[in-house]
Amino acid sequence: MPLYEYRCSGCGGNFELLRRIEDADRDLVCPRCQSEEIERLLSTFFGTSGASGRGCGPRGGRFT
């Protein structure tokens, strides 16, 4: 299940939820103020693989 990040328009707070893909934007309520005015944010992540701790890709995950 993916972890989604949201922002509440009511109080301006951010929060994360672990949700199924088909439920990503369904039945959202801010845990702080109970507002239903929620927008999903674009989340970024960083991952590594292998014992060396280097990322994937032609340059070991390093951007040039």
mmCIF file of the N, C-alpha and C atoms, coordinates in Angstrom:
data_MODEL
# 
_entry.id   MODEL 
# 
loop_
_atom_site.group_PDB 
_atom_site.id 
_atom_site.type_symbol 
_atom_site.label_atom_id 
_atom_site.label_alt_id 
_atom_site.label_comp_id 
_atom_site.label_asym_id 
_atom_site.label_entity_id 
_atom_site.label_seq_id 
_atom_site.pdbx_PDB_ins_code 
_atom_site.Cartn_x 
_atom_site.Cartn_y 
_atom_site.Cartn_z 
_atom_site.occupancy 
_atom_site.B_iso_or_equiv 
_atom_site.pdbx_formal_charge 
_atom_site.auth_seq_id 
_atom_site.auth_comp_id 
_atom_site.auth_asym_id 
_atom_site.auth_atom_id 
_atom_site.pdbx_PDB_model_num 
ATOM 1   N N  . MET A 1 1  ? 0.840   -1.176 0.000   1.00 0.00 ? 1  MET A N  1 
ATOM 2   C CA . MET A 1 1  ? 0.000   0.000  0.000   1.00 0.00 ? 1  MET A CA 1 
ATOM 3   C C  . MET A 1 1  ? 0.884   1.239  0.000   1.00 0.00 ? 1  MET A C  1 
ATOM 4   N N  . PRO A 1 2  ? 0.556   2.211  -0.832  1.00 0.00 ? 2  PRO A N  1 
ATOM 5   C CA . PRO A 1 2  ? 1.340   3.441  -0.874  1.00 0.00 ? 2  PRO A CA 1 
ATOM 6   C C  . PRO A 1 2  ? 1.021   4.387  0.280   1.00 0.00 ? 2  PRO A C  1 
ATOM 7   N N  . LEU A 1 3  ? 1.982   5.191  0.609   1.00 0.00 ? 3  LEU A N  1 
ATOM 8   C CA . LEU A 1 3  ? 1.840   6.229  1.624   1.00 0.00 ? 3  LEU A CA 1 
ATOM 9   C C  . LEU A 1 3  ? 1.591   7.539  0.890   1.00 0.00 ? 3  LEU A C  1 
ATOM 10  N N  . TYR A 1 4  ? 0.468   8.180  1.164   1.00 0.00 ? 4  TYR A N  1 
ATOM 11  C CA . TYR A 1 4  ? 0.099   9.429  0.512   1.00 0.00 ? 4  TYR A CA 1 
ATOM 12  C C  . TYR A 1 4  ? 0.244   10.578 1.498   1.00 0.00 ? 4  TYR A C  1 
ATOM 13  N N  . GLU A 1 5  ? 0.607   11.745 0.970   1.00 0.00 ? 5  GLU A N  1 
ATOM 14  C CA . GLU A 1 5  ? 0.721   12.949 1.783   1.00 0.00 ? 5  GLU A CA 1 
ATOM 15  C C  . GLU A 1 5  ? -0.388  13.909 1.366   1.00 0.00 ? 5  GLU A C  1 
ATOM 16  N N  . TYR A 1 6  ? -1.015  14.525 2.359   1.00 0.00 ? 6  TYR A N  1 
ATOM 17  C CA . TYR A 1 6  ? -2.144  15.414 2.117   1.00 0.00 ? 6  TYR A CA 1 
ATOM 18  C C  . TYR A 1 6  ? -1.950  16.737 2.850   1.00 0.00 ? 6  TYR A C  1 
ATOM 19  N N  . ARG A 1 7  ? -2.647  17.780 2.359   1.00 0.00 ? 7  ARG A N  1 
ATOM 20  C CA . ARG A 1 7  ? -2.680  19.075 3.035   1.00 0.00 ? 7  ARG A CA 1 
ATOM 21  C C  . ARG A 1 7  ? -4.138  19.464 3.232   1.00 0.00 ? 7  ARG A C  1 
ATOM 22  N N  . CYS A 1 8  ? -4.426  19.958 4.419   1.00 0.00 ? 8  CYS A N  1 
ATOM 23  C CA . CYS A 1 8  ? -5.769  20.408 4.757   1.00 0.00 ? 8  CYS A CA 1 
ATOM 24  C C  . CYS A 1 8  ? -5.898  21.890 4.420   1.00 0.00 ? 8  CYS A C  1 
ATOM 25  N N  . SER A 1 9  ? -6.917  22.247 3.651   1.00 0.00 ? 9  SER A N  1 
ATOM 26  C CA . SER A 1 9  ? -7.176  23.647 3.325   1.00 0.00 ? 9  SER A CA 1 
ATOM 27  C C  . SER A 1 9  ? -7.785  24.386 4.507   1.00 0.00 ? 9  SER A C  1 
ATOM 28  N N  . GLY A 1 10 ? -8.395  23.655 5.411   1.00 0.00 ? 10 GLY A N  1 
ATOM 29  C CA . GLY A 1 10 ? -9.029  24.267 6.571   1.00 0.00 ? 10 GLY A CA 1 
ATOM 30  C C  . GLY A 1 10 ? -8.038  24.813 7.590   1.00 0.00 ? 10 GLY A C  1 
ATOM 31  N N  . CYS A 1 11 ? -7.049  23.995 7.987   1.00 0.00 ? 11 CYS A N  1 
ATOM 32  C CA . CYS A 1 11 ? -6.092  24.417 9.016   1.00 0.00 ? 11 CYS A CA 1 
ATOM 33  C C  . CYS A 1 11 ? -4.669  24.564 8.486   1.00 0.00 ? 11 CYS A C  1 
ATOM 34  N N  . GLY A 1 12 ? -4.424  24.133 7.239   1.00 0.00 ? 12 GLY A N  1 
ATOM 35  C CA . GLY A 1 12 ? -3.096  24.246 6.651   1.00 0.00 ? 12 GLY A CA 1 
ATOM 36  C C  . GLY A 1 12 ? -2.130  23.151 7.071   1.00 0.00 ? 12 GLY A C  1 
ATOM 37  N N  . GLY A 1 13 ? -2.599  22.177 7.823   1.00 0.00 ? 13 GLY A N  1 
ATOM 38  C CA . GLY A 1 13 ? -1.739  21.097 8.289   1.00 0.00 ? 13 GLY A CA 1 
ATOM 39  C C  . GLY A 1 13 ? -1.496  20.039 7.227   1.00 0.00 ? 13 GLY A C  1 
ATOM 40  N N  . ASN A 1 14 ? -0.355  19.373 7.326   1.00 0.00 ? 14 ASN A N  1 
ATOM 41  C CA . ASN A 1 14 ? -0.015  18.246 6.445   1.00 0.00 ? 14 ASN A CA 1 
ATOM 42  C C  . ASN A 1 14 ? -0.103  16.957 7.247   1.00 0.00 ? 14 ASN A C  1 
ATOM 43  N N  . PHE A 1 15 ? -0.484  15.881 6.567   1.00 0.00 ? 15 PHE A N  1 
ATOM 44  C CA . PHE A 1 15 ? -0.513  14.574 7.209   1.00 0.00 ? 15 PHE A CA 1 
ATOM 45  C C  . PHE A 1 15 ? -0.332  13.492 6.156   1.00 0.00 ? 15 PHE A C  1 
ATOM 46  N N  . GLU A 1 16 ? 0.026   12.306 6.596   1.00 0.00 ? 16 GLU A N  1 
ATOM 47  C CA . GLU A 1 16 ? 0.256   11.161 5.716   1.00 0.00 ? 16 GLU A CA 1 
ATOM 48  C C  . GLU A 1 16 ? -0.707  10.047 6.075   1.00 0.00 ? 16 GLU A C  1 
ATOM 49  N N  . LEU A 1 17 ? -1.126  9.297  5.057   1.00 0.00 ? 17 LEU A N  1 
ATOM 50  C CA . LEU A 1 17 ? -1.993  8.141  5.257   1.00 0.00 ? 17 LEU A CA 1 
ATOM 51  C C  . LEU A 1 17 ? -1.526  6.991  4.383   1.00 0.00 ? 17 LEU A C  1 
ATOM 52  N N  . LEU A 1 18 ? -1.538  5.809  4.924   1.00 0.00 ? 18 LEU A N  1 
ATOM 53  C CA . LEU A 1 18 ? -1.257  4.589  4.186   1.00 0.00 ? 18 LEU A CA 1 
ATOM 54  C C  . LEU A 1 18 ? -2.597  4.081  3.667   1.00 0.00 ? 18 LEU A C  1 
ATOM 55  N N  . ARG A 1 19 ? -2.773  4.142  2.339   1.00 0.00 ? 19 ARG A N  1 
ATOM 56  C CA . ARG A 1 19 ? -4.079  3.813  1.756   1.00 0.00 ? 19 ARG A CA 1 
ATOM 57  C C  . ARG A 1 19 ? -3.923  2.992  0.491   1.00 0.00 ? 19 ARG A C  1 
ATOM 58  N N  . ARG A 1 20 ? -4.967  2.244  0.172   1.00 0.00 ? 20 ARG A N  1 
ATOM 59  C CA . ARG A 1 20 ? -4.993  1.529  -1.099  1.00 0.00 ? 20 ARG A CA 1 
ATOM 60  C C  . ARG A 1 20 ? -5.090  2.530  -2.232  1.00 0.00 ? 20 ARG A C  1 
ATOM 61  N N  . ILE A 1 21 ? -4.552  2.200  -3.392  1.00 0.00 ? 21 ILE A N  1 
ATOM 62  C CA . ILE A 1 21 ? -4.536  3.112  -4.537  1.00 0.00 ? 21 ILE A CA 1 
ATOM 63  C C  . ILE A 1 21 ? -5.945  3.577  -4.893  1.00 0.00 ? 21 ILE A C  1 
ATOM 64  N N  . GLU A 1 22 ? -6.900  2.662  -4.912  1.00 0.00 ? 22 GLU A N  1 
ATOM 65  C CA . GLU A 1 22 ? -8.257  3.042  -5.291  1.00 0.00 ? 22 GLU A CA 1 
ATOM 66  C C  . GLU A 1 22 ? -8.958  3.921  -4.245  1.00 0.00 ? 22 GLU A C  1 
ATOM 67  N N  . ASP A 1 23 ? -8.406  3.994  -3.027  1.00 0.00 ? 23 ASP A N  1 
ATOM 68  C CA . ASP A 1 23 ? -8.989  4.823  -1.966  1.00 0.00 ? 23 ASP A CA 1 
ATOM 69  C C  . ASP A 1 23 ? -8.183  6.093  -1.700  1.00 0.00 ? 23 ASP A C  1 
ATOM 70  N N  . ALA A 1 24 ? -7.226  6.406  -2.555  1.00 0.00 ? 24 ALA A N  1 
ATOM 71  C CA . ALA A 1 24 ? -6.294  7.507  -2.299  1.00 0.00 ? 24 ALA A CA 1 
ATOM 72  C C  . ALA A 1 24 ? -6.993  8.837  -2.031  1.00 0.00 ? 24 ALA A C  1 
ATOM 73  N N  . ASP A 1 25 ? -8.083  9.132  -2.734  1.00 0.00 ? 25 ASP A N  1 
ATOM 74  C CA . ASP A 1 25 ? -8.763  10.416 -2.580  1.00 0.00 ? 25 ASP A CA 1 
ATOM 75  C C  . ASP A 1 25 ? -10.197 10.273 -2.075  1.00 0.00 ? 25 ASP A C  1 
ATOM 76  N N  . ARG A 1 26 ? -10.492 9.169  -1.457  1.00 0.00 ? 26 ARG A N  1 
ATOM 77  C CA . ARG A 1 26 ? -11.856 8.884  -1.019  1.00 0.00 ? 26 ARG A CA 1 
ATOM 78  C C  . ARG A 1 26 ? -11.982 9.049  0.499   1.00 0.00 ? 26 ARG A C  1 
ATOM 79  N N  . ASP A 1 27 ? -13.047 9.699  0.945   1.00 0.00 ? 27 ASP A N  1 
ATOM 80  C CA . ASP A 1 27 ? -13.397 9.812  2.369   1.00 0.00 ? 27 ASP A CA 1 
ATOM 81  C C  . ASP A 1 27 ? -12.258 10.360 3.225   1.00 0.00 ? 27 ASP A C  1 
ATOM 82  N N  . LEU A 1 28 ? -11.726 11.505 2.837   1.00 0.00 ? 28 LEU A N  1 
ATOM 83  C CA . LEU A 1 28 ? -10.616 12.106 3.573   1.00 0.00 ? 28 LEU A CA 1 
ATOM 84  C C  . LEU A 1 28 ? -11.120 13.125 4.584   1.00 0.00 ? 28 LEU A C  1 
ATOM 85  N N  . VAL A 1 29 ? -10.570 13.057 5.798   1.00 0.00 ? 29 VAL A N  1 
ATOM 86  C CA . VAL A 1 29 ? -10.890 13.998 6.864   1.00 0.00 ? 29 VAL A CA 1 
ATOM 87  C C  . VAL A 1 29 ? -9.586  14.352 7.565   1.00 0.00 ? 29 VAL A C  1 
ATOM 88  N N  . CYS A 1 30 ? -9.371  15.636 7.800   1.00 0.00 ? 30 CYS A N  1 
ATOM 89  C CA . CYS A 1 30 ? -8.159  16.078 8.490   1.00 0.00 ? 30 CYS A CA 1 
ATOM 90  C C  . CYS A 1 30 ? -8.160  15.569 9.931   1.00 0.00 ? 30 CYS A C  1 
ATOM 91  N N  . PRO A 1 31 ? -7.080  14.929 10.365  1.00 0.00 ? 31 PRO A N  1 
ATOM 92  C CA . PRO A 1 31 ? -7.028  14.426 11.735  1.00 0.00 ? 31 PRO A CA 1 
ATOM 93  C C  . PRO A 1 31 ? -6.932  15.546 12.776  1.00 0.00 ? 31 PRO A C  1 
ATOM 94  N N  . ARG A 1 32 ? -6.553  16.746 12.352  1.00 0.00 ? 32 ARG A N  1 
ATOM 95  C CA . ARG A 1 32 ? -6.391  17.867 13.286  1.00 0.00 ? 32 ARG A CA 1 
ATOM 96  C C  . ARG A 1 32 ? -7.695  18.642 13.488  1.00 0.00 ? 32 ARG A C  1 
ATOM 97  N N  . CYS A 1 33 ? -8.346  19.044 12.365  1.00 0.00 ? 33 CYS A N  1 
ATOM 98  C CA . CYS A 1 33 ? -9.523  19.918 12.487  1.00 0.00 ? 33 CYS A CA 1 
ATOM 99  C C  . CYS A 1 33 ? -10.813 19.286 11.968  1.00 0.00 ? 33 CYS A C  1 
ATOM 100 N N  . GLN A 1 34 ? -10.733 18.069 11.443  1.00 0.00 ? 34 GLN A N  1 
ATOM 101 C CA . GLN A 1 34 ? -11.882 17.322 10.922  1.00 0.00 ? 34 GLN A CA 1 
ATOM 102 C C  . GLN A 1 34 ? -12.462 17.904 9.632   1.00 0.00 ? 34 GLN A C  1 
ATOM 103 N N  . SER A 1 35 ? -11.749 18.810 8.971   1.00 0.00 ? 35 SER A N  1 
ATOM 104 C CA . SER A 1 35 ? -12.203 19.379 7.704   1.00 0.00 ? 35 SER A CA 1 
ATOM 105 C C  . SER A 1 35 ? -12.140 18.321 6.604   1.00 0.00 ? 35 SER A C  1 
ATOM 106 N N  . GLU A 1 36 ? -13.021 18.440 5.628   1.00 0.00 ? 36 GLU A N  1 
ATOM 107 C CA . GLU A 1 36 ? -13.012 17.552 4.476   1.00 0.00 ? 36 GLU A CA 1 
ATOM 108 C C  . GLU A 1 36 ? -12.404 18.227 3.251   1.00 0.00 ? 36 GLU A C  1 
ATOM 109 N N  . GLU A 1 37 ? -11.847 19.434 3.423   1.00 0.00 ? 37 GLU A N  1 
ATOM 110 C CA . GLU A 1 37 ? -11.196 20.169 2.337   1.00 0.00 ? 37 GLU A CA 1 
ATOM 111 C C  . GLU A 1 37 ? -9.724  19.760 2.280   1.00 0.00 ? 37 GLU A C  1 
ATOM 112 N N  . ILE A 1 38 ? -9.463  18.630 1.624   1.00 0.00 ? 38 ILE A N  1 
ATOM 113 C CA . ILE A 1 38 ? -8.140  18.006 1.606   1.00 0.00 ? 38 ILE A CA 1 
ATOM 114 C C  . ILE A 1 38 ? -7.629  17.933 0.175   1.00 0.00 ? 38 ILE A C  1 
ATOM 115 N N  . GLU A 1 39 ? -6.340  18.194 -0.006  1.00 0.00 ? 39 GLU A N  1 
ATOM 116 C CA . GLU A 1 39 ? -5.719  18.003 -1.315  1.00 0.00 ? 39 GLU A CA 1 
ATOM 117 C C  . GLU A 1 39 ? -4.528  17.062 -1.162  1.00 0.00 ? 39 GLU A C  1 
ATOM 118 N N  . ARG A 1 40 ? -4.368  16.189 -2.145  1.00 0.00 ? 40 ARG A N  1 
ATOM 119 C CA . ARG A 1 40 ? -3.232  15.272 -2.131  1.00 0.00 ? 40 ARG A CA 1 
ATOM 120 C C  . ARG A 1 40 ? -2.013  15.998 -2.673  1.00 0.00 ? 40 ARG A C  1 
ATOM 121 N N  . LEU A 1 41 ? -0.881  15.817 -2.018  1.00 0.00 ? 41 LEU A N  1 
ATOM 122 C CA . LEU A 1 41 ? 0.364   16.441 -2.432  1.00 0.00 ? 41 LEU A CA 1 
ATOM 123 C C  . LEU A 1 41 ? 1.206   15.462 -3.239  1.00 0.00 ? 41 LEU A C  1 
ATOM 124 N N  . LEU A 1 42 ? 2.122   16.004 -4.000  1.00 0.00 ? 42 LEU A N  1 
ATOM 125 C CA . LEU A 1 42 ? 3.064   15.181 -4.738  1.00 0.00 ? 42 LEU A CA 1 
ATOM 126 C C  . LEU A 1 42 ? 4.203   14.824 -3.800  1.00 0.00 ? 42 LEU A C  1 
ATOM 127 N N  . SER A 1 43 ? 4.306   13.575 -3.444  1.00 0.00 ? 43 SER A N  1 
ATOM 128 C CA . SER A 1 43 ? 5.350   13.114 -2.539  1.00 0.00 ? 43 SER A CA 1 
ATOM 129 C C  . SER A 1 43 ? 6.542   12.612 -3.325  1.00 0.00 ? 43 SER A C  1 
ATOM 130 N N  . THR A 1 44 ? 7.708   12.769 -2.759  1.00 0.00 ? 44 THR A N  1 
ATOM 131 C CA . THR A 1 44 ? 8.920   12.243 -3.365  1.00 0.00 ? 44 THR A CA 1 
ATOM 132 C C  . THR A 1 44 ? 9.541   11.236 -2.413  1.00 0.00 ? 44 THR A C  1 
ATOM 133 N N  . PHE A 1 45 ? 10.380  10.385 -2.946  1.00 0.00 ? 45 PHE A N  1 
ATOM 134 C CA . PHE A 1 45 ? 11.037  9.395  -2.112  1.00 0.00 ? 45 PHE A CA 1 
ATOM 135 C C  . PHE A 1 45 ? 12.418  9.125  -2.665  1.00 0.00 ? 45 PHE A C  1 
ATOM 136 N N  . PHE A 1 46 ? 13.245  8.513  -1.849  1.00 0.00 ? 46 PHE A N  1 
ATOM 137 C CA . PHE A 1 46 ? 14.578  8.107  -2.259  1.00 0.00 ? 46 PHE A CA 1 
ATOM 138 C C  . PHE A 1 46 ? 14.753  6.667  -1.839  1.00 0.00 ? 46 PHE A C  1 
ATOM 139 N N  . GLY A 1 47 ? 15.230  5.854  -2.752  1.00 0.00 ? 47 GLY A N  1 
ATOM 140 C CA . GLY A 1 47 ? 15.442  4.455  -2.436  1.00 0.00 ? 47 GLY A CA 1 
ATOM 141 C C  . GLY A 1 47 ? 16.817  4.000  -2.872  1.00 0.00 ? 47 GLY A C  1 
ATOM 142 N N  . THR A 1 48 ? 17.346  3.040  -2.164  1.00 0.00 ? 48 THR A N  1 
ATOM 143 C CA . THR A 1 48 ? 18.616  2.435  -2.543  1.00 0.00 ? 48 THR A CA 1 
ATOM 144 C C  . THR A 1 48 ? 18.406  0.936  -2.642  1.00 0.00 ? 48 THR A C  1 
ATOM 145 N N  . SER A 1 49 ? 19.308  0.297  -3.337  1.00 0.00 ? 49 SER A N  1 
ATOM 146 C CA . SER A 1 49 ? 19.243  -1.149 -3.431  1.00 0.00 ? 49 SER A CA 1 
ATOM 147 C C  . SER A 1 49 ? 20.658  -1.704 -3.406  1.00 0.00 ? 49 SER A C  1 
ATOM 148 N N  . GLY A 1 50 ? 20.764  -2.940 -3.014  1.00 0.00 ? 50 GLY A N  1 
ATOM 149 C CA . GLY A 1 50 ? 22.069  -3.591 -2.988  1.00 0.00 ? 50 GLY A CA 1 
ATOM 150 C C  . GLY A 1 50 ? 22.819  -3.332 -1.695  1.00 0.00 ? 50 GLY A C  1 
ATOM 151 N N  . ALA A 1 51 ? 23.838  -4.130 -1.455  1.00 0.00 ? 51 ALA A N  1 
ATOM 152 C CA . ALA A 1 51 ? 24.621  -4.038 -0.226  1.00 0.00 ? 51 ALA A CA 1 
ATOM 153 C C  . ALA A 1 51 ? 25.484  -2.782 -0.178  1.00 0.00 ? 51 ALA A C  1 
ATOM 154 N N  . SER A 1 52 ? 25.827  -2.231 -1.325  1.00 0.00 ? 52 SER A N  1 
ATOM 155 C CA . SER A 1 52 ? 26.702  -1.064 -1.344  1.00 0.00 ? 52 SER A CA 1 
ATOM 156 C C  . SER A 1 52 ? 25.975  0.212  -0.953  1.00 0.00 ? 52 SER A C  1 
ATOM 157 N N  . GLY A 1 53 ? 24.642  0.189  -0.931  1.00 0.00 ? 53 GLY A N  1 
ATOM 158 C CA . GLY A 1 53 ? 23.870  1.373  -0.605  1.00 0.00 ? 53 GLY A CA 1 
ATOM 159 C C  . GLY A 1 53 ? 23.735  2.330  -1.768  1.00 0.00 ? 53 GLY A C  1 
ATOM 160 N N  . ARG A 1 54 ? 24.186  1.920  -2.941  1.00 0.00 ? 54 ARG A N  1 
ATOM 161 C CA . ARG A 1 54 ? 24.081  2.763  -4.125  1.00 0.00 ? 54 ARG A CA 1 
ATOM 162 C C  . ARG A 1 54 ? 22.722  2.562  -4.767  1.00 0.00 ? 54 ARG A C  1 
ATOM 163 N N  . GLY A 1 55 ? 22.180  3.619  -5.342  1.00 0.00 ? 55 GLY A N  1 
ATOM 164 C CA . GLY A 1 55 ? 20.894  3.546  -6.009  1.00 0.00 ? 55 GLY A CA 1 
ATOM 165 C C  . GLY A 1 55 ? 20.992  2.848  -7.351  1.00 0.00 ? 55 GLY A C  1 
ATOM 166 N N  . CYS A 1 56 ? 19.888  2.732  -8.015  1.00 0.00 ? 56 CYS A N  1 
ATOM 167 C CA . CYS A 1 56 ? 19.866  2.098  -9.322  1.00 0.00 ? 56 CYS A CA 1 
ATOM 168 C C  . CYS A 1 56 ? 20.146  3.122  -10.404 1.00 0.00 ? 56 CYS A C  1 
ATOM 169 N N  . GLY A 1 57 ? 20.438  2.672  -11.560 1.00 0.00 ? 57 GLY A N  1 
ATOM 170 C CA . GLY A 1 57 ? 20.694  3.553  -12.677 1.00 0.00 ? 57 GLY A CA 1 
ATOM 171 C C  . GLY A 1 57 ? 22.129  3.463  -13.161 1.00 0.00 ? 57 GLY A C  1 
ATOM 172 N N  . PRO A 1 58 ? 22.414  4.093  -14.276 1.00 0.00 ? 58 PRO A N  1 
ATOM 173 C CA . PRO A 1 58 ? 23.716  3.959  -14.888 1.00 0.00 ? 58 PRO A CA 1 
ATOM 174 C C  . PRO A 1 58 ? 24.865  4.565  -14.072 1.00 0.00 ? 58 PRO A C  1 
ATOM 175 N N  . ARG A 1 59 ? 24.565  5.507  -13.198 1.00 0.00 ? 59 ARG A N  1 
ATOM 176 C CA . ARG A 1 59 ? 25.612  6.128  -12.383 1.00 0.00 ? 59 ARG A CA 1 
ATOM 177 C C  . ARG A 1 59 ? 25.393  5.834  -10.897 1.00 0.00 ? 59 ARG A C  1 
ATOM 178 N N  . GLY A 1 60 ? 24.781  4.706  -10.610 1.00 0.00 ? 60 GLY A N  1 
ATOM 179 C CA . GLY A 1 60 ? 24.601  4.312  -9.220  1.00 0.00 ? 60 GLY A CA 1 
ATOM 180 C C  . GLY A 1 60 ? 23.615  5.182  -8.475  1.00 0.00 ? 60 GLY A C  1 
ATOM 181 N N  . GLY A 1 61 ? 22.671  5.797  -9.182  1.00 0.00 ? 61 GLY A N  1 
ATOM 182 C CA . GLY A 1 61 ? 21.659  6.616  -8.527  1.00 0.00 ? 61 GLY A CA 1 
ATOM 183 C C  . GLY A 1 61 ? 22.066  8.055  -8.320  1.00 0.00 ? 61 GLY A C  1 
ATOM 184 N N  . ARG A 1 62 ? 23.279  8.411  -8.761  1.00 0.00 ? 62 ARG A N  1 
ATOM 185 C CA . ARG A 1 62 ? 23.743  9.793  -8.600  1.00 0.00 ? 62 ARG A CA 1 
ATOM 186 C C  . ARG A 1 62 ? 23.303  10.627 -9.787  1.00 0.00 ? 62 ARG A C  1 
ATOM 187 N N  . PHE A 1 63 ? 22.865  11.831 -9.505  1.00 0.00 ? 63 PHE A N  1 
ATOM 188 C CA . PHE A 1 63 ? 22.450  12.736 -10.570 1.00 0.00 ? 63 PHE A CA 1 
ATOM 189 C C  . PHE A 1 63 ? 23.606  13.628 -10.946 1.00 0.00 ? 63 PHE A C  1 
ATOM 190 N N  . THR A 1 64 ? 23.775  13.851 -12.247 1.00 0.00 ? 64 THR A N  1 
ATOM 191 C CA . THR A 1 64 ? 24.854  14.728 -12.703 1.00 0.00 ? 64 THR A CA 1 
ATOM 192 C C  . THR A 1 64 ? 24.296  15.848 -13.553 1.00 0.00 ? 64 THR A C  1 
# 
